[in-house]
Amino acid sequence: MSVLTTLPQHATHRFAAMRGFGSTPRGWIGIDIGSRSIKLTQVQRSGDRYQICQRWCVNREQHPSQDSPTTAINLADKHLRLAELRELFTRSECAAAVSMAYHSLRSLELPAASPDETRDMVSEELAADDEIGDTDYVFDFWSTNKAADQAATVTALRMPATLATGVAEGLTSAGYECQVLDGLPCALARAVTMMNGPTATPIVALDLGDSEFTFVLVVNGMPIYTRPLRGGGLRRLIKPVQQAFKLTHDEAMQLLVRYAIAPPDQSLRRAVSGPAQMLEQPMARLINELKRTLDYAVQQFGTSIPTELVLFGGGASIRHLPDCLSEQLGVPALTWRLPTSKPHEAADDSQFGVAAALSALRWEQRSCS
């Protein structure tokens, strides 16, 4: 499943769209370009089982507040050492995804039509969007459901063309052959499938990224509903801790990984730490937003209550967070991990789930479209 594959020709003229099966068991290099860090991962596959065989994370020097849909992503920054990191991985083909902070998302009701006709209608709808103006952009879309009257609901994801080509060209200059620029909702849906296998029961993927928290309802491996949650991402959640103790982002995260939010067990709350107390209000807002989003998604799409809430991203490492969400939402919550991961590695899997799903695009023939 992939979107945003329509990159301008000058950025991809060297690379064919490699979607076939090859002799090597390793996938492409998956590159998850977040607001604060870039995660690189390569998986290998045996039958229908995946295993992470290499992973690496590098922090971006650009201050996250500078991220916007029109801000260039400087992958040529020597601090990132992307050219050096290429040597850690097998082959040079890669698939990339960019933080949702760089995208805009639209849900459209359109008449049922052929894929080409639907693409034309989506293009016309986006062209009429006042928020875009004269900005040149790339987009792709996927169907989420069809109503009884044959109207189709599609989700469209778009980003400025200059950003898309900049990512492809930056990776090229570092020695990577960029095959696909994927959309985060599709990558999250693929990651859930890698973990659980395809299932008709709904599962929620929750990406706890630095700039945004992204909710994706996944059914049969497809992202049928996507919503960036109101209230910002991890940097806003941990801001009270940072300000109170005058900590950097990384220092505040170390506190939360160790002391965490308040444990759901009432008998343990007497020993709640200072950082946990400071997060009670931000956590209450997040839980309220999740409840509202869950209720809307279940009602709108006529699904059953999700059987799992799978956590991705840096926020997934906050101690007690899965237990707290499980208790408050009534849905079992767990961090993403592959069944093949060893215990000492699985704790970090959730940060690399999106990159792992990008790596798996080497074998995936399915599309969100």
C-alpha positions in Angstrom: 0.0 0.0 0.0 1.6 3.3 -1.0 0.6 6.8 -1.8 2.3 9.9 -3.0 4.3 7.9 -5.6 3.8 10.5 -8.3 7.1 12.3 -8.0 8.2 14.7 -10.8 10.3 12.9 -13.4 13.6 14.7 -12.8 13.7 13.4 -9.2 13.2 9.7 -10.2 14.6 9.4 -13.7 17.3 6.9 -12.6 14.9 4.6 -10.8 12.3 2.2 -12.0 9.3 1.4 -9.7 10.7 -1.8 -8.3 7.8 -3.8 -7.0 8.8 -7.3 -8.0 10.1 -10.2 -5.9 13.9 -10.5 -5.9 16.4 -13.0 -4.8 17.5 -11.2 -1.6 15.4 -11.8 1.5 15.9 -8.2 2.6 13.5 -5.4 1.9 14.2 -1.9 0.8 15.7 0.6 3.3 12.7 2.1 5.1 13.2 5.8 6.0 10.8 7.5 8.4 11.4 11.2 8.3 9.9 12.6 11.5 9.8 16.1 12.9 12.7 15.4 15.4 14.4 12.3 14.1 14.9 10.1 11.1 14.6 6.3 11.5 16.1 3.9 9.1 15.2 0.2 9.1 15.6 -2.8 6.9 13.5 -6.0 7.4 14.0 -9.5 6.0 11.1 -11.8 5.3 10.7 -15.6 5.6 7.3 -16.7 4.3 4.8 -14.2 5.9 7.0 -13.4 8.9 9.2 -10.3 9.1 12.2 -9.6 11.2 14.1 -6.3 11.6 17.7 -7.0 10.6 19.1 -3.4 10.9 17.9 -0.2 12.5 19.3 3.3 13.2 17.9 6.6 14.4 19.5 10.0 13.9 18.2 13.3 15.3 17.5 16.3 13.1 19.2 19.6 14.0 16.3 21.7 12.7 14.1 22.9 15.5 10.8 21.1 15.2 8.8 24.4 15.5 10.2 25.3 12.0 8.4 22.4 10.4 5.5 23.4 8.2 4.0 22.3 5.0 6.3 24.7 3.1 9.5 24.2 5.0 12.2 22.2 3.1 13.7 19.1 4.6 17.4 19.3 4.5 18.5 15.7 4.1 21.9 16.9 2.8 22.8 18.1 6.3 26.2 16.6 7.2 25.0 16.2 10.8 22.6 13.5 9.6 25.3 11.4 8.1 22.8 9.7 5.8 25.5 8.9 3.2 27.6 7.1 5.9 24.6 5.3 7.3 23.8 3.8 3.8 26.8 1.5 4.3 24.9 -0.2 7.2 22.3 -1.6 4.9 22.0 -4.1 2.0 21.4 -2.6 -1.4 20.4 1.0 -2.0 16.7 1.0 -2.9 14.6 2.8 -0.3 11.0 3.9 0.5 10.4 7.0 2.6 7.6 8.6 4.5 7.4 12.1 5.9 5.8 13.4 9.1 2.1 14.3 8.8 3.1 17.8 9.7 4.1 18.3 6.1 0.8 17.0 4.6 -2.8 18.0 4.4 -5.6 15.4 4.5 -9.0 15.5 2.9 -11.9 13.1 3.0 -14.1 13.4 -0.1 -17.5 12.0 -1.1 -17.4 11.2 -4.9 -19.5 9.3 -7.3 -18.3 5.7 -7.9 -16.1 5.7 -11.0 -13.0 4.1 -12.5 -9.6 4.8 -10.9 -8.6 7.3 -13.6 -11.9 9.1 -13.4 -11.7 9.2 -9.6 -8.2 10.6 -9.8 -9.5 13.4 -12.1 -12.3 14.2 -9.6 -9.9 14.3 -6.7 -7.6 16.6 -8.6 -10.4 18.9 -9.3 -11.5 19.0 -5.7 -8.0 19.7 -4.5 -7.5 22.4 -7.1 -10.6 24.2 -5.8 -9.2 24.1 -2.2 -8.6 27.7 -1.1 -5.9 26.5 1.4 -3.6 25.4 -1.4 -3.8 28.4 -3.6 -1.3 28.3 -6.4 1.1 25.9 -4.6 2.2 23.0 -6.8 1.6 19.7 -5.0 1.6 16.0 -5.4 -1.2 13.8 -4.1 -2.6 10.4 -4.0 -5.8 8.9 -2.6 -7.4 5.6 -1.5 -11.0 4.5 -1.2 -12.3 3.9 2.3 -15.8 2.6 1.7 -18.7 2.6 -0.7 -22.2 3.5 0.3 -25.4 1.8 -0.9 -26.0 4.6 -3.4 -22.6 3.9 -5.1 -21.0 7.0 -3.7 -17.4 6.5 -2.8 -15.6 7.9 0.2 -11.9 8.6 -0.6 -9.1 10.0 1.5 -6.6 12.3 -0.3 -3.2 13.0 1.0 -1.1 15.8 -0.5 2.2 17.7 0.0 4.0 20.5 -1.9 5.8 19.1 -4.9 9.0 21.0 -3.9 9.1 19.0 -0.6 8.5 15.7 -2.4 11.2 16.3 -5.0 13.5 17.6 -2.3 13.2 14.4 -0.3 13.9 12.3 -3.4 16.8 14.4 -4.5 18.3 14.5 -1.0 18.2 10.8 -0.7 19.7 10.4 -4.1 22.6 12.6 -3.2 23.2 10.4 -0.1 23.3 7.3 -2.3 19.8 6.0 -1.8 17.5 5.0 -4.7 14.1 6.3 -3.7 11.4 4.0 -5.1 8.3 5.3 -3.2 7.3 8.2 -1.1 4.6 6.6 1.0 1.8 8.1 3.1 2.0 7.6 6.9 -1.6 6.2 7.1 -0.8 3.5 4.6 2.6 2.7 6.3 0.8 2.4 9.7 -1.8 0.1 8.3 0.9 -2.1 6.7 2.8 -2.2 10.0 -0.3 -3.4 11.9 -0.7 -6.2 9.3 3.0 -7.2 9.7 2.4 -7.5 13.4 -1.0 -9.3 13.4 -1.6 -10.5 9.9 -4.6 -9.4 7.8 -7.7 -9.3 9.9 -11.3 -8.1 9.4 -11.6 -6.9 13.0 -10.8 -3.2 13.4 -7.5 -2.2 14.9 -6.4 1.4 15.7 -2.8 2.5 15.0 -1.8 5.5 17.0 1.4 7.2 16.0 2.7 9.3 18.9 5.0 11.5 16.9 6.7 14.7 18.1 4.7 17.2 16.2 1.4 15.3 15.8 -0.5 12.3 17.1 -2.1 10.5 14.2 -5.1 8.1 14.7 -5.7 5.5 11.9 -8.5 2.9 12.0 -7.3 -0.2 10.1 -9.7 -2.9 8.7 -8.4 -5.7 6.5 -5.1 -4.0 6.2 -6.6 -0.7 4.9 -6.6 2.7 6.6 -10.3 3.5 6.5 -10.2 6.5 8.7 -7.3 8.9 9.5 -7.3 11.8 11.8 -4.5 13.9 13.3 -5.6 14.4 16.9 -6.1 18.0 18.2 -3.7 19.3 20.8 -0.4 18.6 19.0 2.1 15.9 19.5 4.7 14.6 22.0 6.5 17.9 22.3 3.3 19.6 23.6 2.5 16.7 25.9 5.8 16.8 27.7 6.1 20.6 27.8 5.0 20.9 31.4 7.8 18.6 32.5 10.3 20.5 30.4 9.4 23.8 31.8 9.2 22.8 35.4 12.6 21.1 35.5 14.2 23.2 32.7 15.0 20.1 30.7 15.7 19.5 27.0 13.3 17.4 25.1 15.5 14.3 25.4 16.0 14.8 29.1 12.3 15.1 29.7 11.7 11.9 27.7 14.2 10.0 29.8 12.2 11.0 32.9 9.0 9.8 31.3 10.5 6.5 30.2 11.6 5.9 33.8 8.9 7.5 35.9 6.1 7.7 33.4 2.5 8.7 33.8 0.4 7.7 36.8 -0.1 3.9 36.9 -3.7 2.8 36.4 -3.6 0.7 39.6 -5.2 3.0 42.2 -3.2 1.3 45.0 0.0 2.5 43.4 -1.0 6.1 42.9 0.2 7.2 46.3 3.7 7.0 44.9 3.0 9.0 41.8 6.1 10.9 40.7 6.2 14.7 40.1 6.5 14.3 36.3 3.5 12.0 36.3 1.5 14.6 38.2 2.4 17.2 35.6 1.2 15.0 32.8 -2.2 14.3 34.3 -4.0 17.2 32.5 -2.3 16.7 29.1 -3.1 13.0 29.4 -6.7 13.7 30.3 -7.0 15.9 27.1 -5.4 13.1 25.0 -7.7 10.5 26.4 -10.8 12.6 25.8 -9.7 13.3 22.2 -9.2 9.5 21.7 -12.6 8.7 23.1 -14.3 11.2 20.8 -12.4 10.0 17.8 -13.1 6.3 18.5 -16.8 7.0 19.0 -17.0 8.9 15.7 -15.0 6.3 13.7 -17.1 3.4 15.0 -20.4 5.2 14.3 -19.3 6.7 10.9 -18.0 3.4 9.5 -20.3 1.0 11.2 -17.5 -1.1 12.6 -17.3 -3.0 15.9 -15.2 -1.6 18.7 -11.5 -2.0 17.8 -9.9 -5.1 19.3 -6.5 -3.4 19.8 -4.8 0.0 20.0 -1.3 -0.3 18.7 1.2 2.5 19.7 4.0 3.8 17.4 6.6 6.5 17.7 8.6 8.0 20.5 5.6 8.5 22.8 5.0 4.8 22.9 8.0 4.3 25.2 6.4 6.3 28.0 6.0 3.9 31.0 2.5 2.8 31.9 1.0 4.4 28.8 -0.5 1.3 27.3 -2.0 0.2 30.6 -3.5 3.7 31.2 -5.0 3.9 27.7 -6.4 0.3 28.0 -8.1 1.2 31.3 -9.5 4.6 30.1 -10.6 3.5 26.6 -11.7 0.0 27.2 -9.6 -1.2 24.3 -6.4 -3.3 24.9 -3.4 -1.1 24.1 0.1 -2.3 23.3 3.3 -1.1 21.7 4.1 -2.2 18.1 6.5 -5.0 17.9 7.2 -7.9 15.5 6.7 -11.4 16.8 10.2 -12.3 15.7 11.9 -9.6 17.8 14.0 -10.6 20.7 13.0 -9.2 24.1 15.9 -6.8 24.4 15.1 -5.4 21.0 11.3 -5.3 21.2 11.2 -2.4 23.6 12.4 -0.1 20.8 10.4 -1.7 18.0 7.6 0.9 18.2 9.9 3.7 17.2 10.8 1.8 14.0 7.4 0.4 13.0 6.8 2.9 10.2 10.3 2.4 8.8 9.8 -1.4 8.9 6.6 -1.1 7.0 8.4 1.1 4.4 11.1 -1.6 4.1 8.4 -4.2 3.4 7.1 -2.3 0.4 9.7 -4.2 -1.6 7.4 -7.2 -1.6 4.0 -5.6 -1.2 1.9 -5.4 -4.3 -1.2 -4.0 -2.6 -2.1 -0.4 -2.8 -4.3 1.9 -0.8 -5.8 3.1 -4.1 
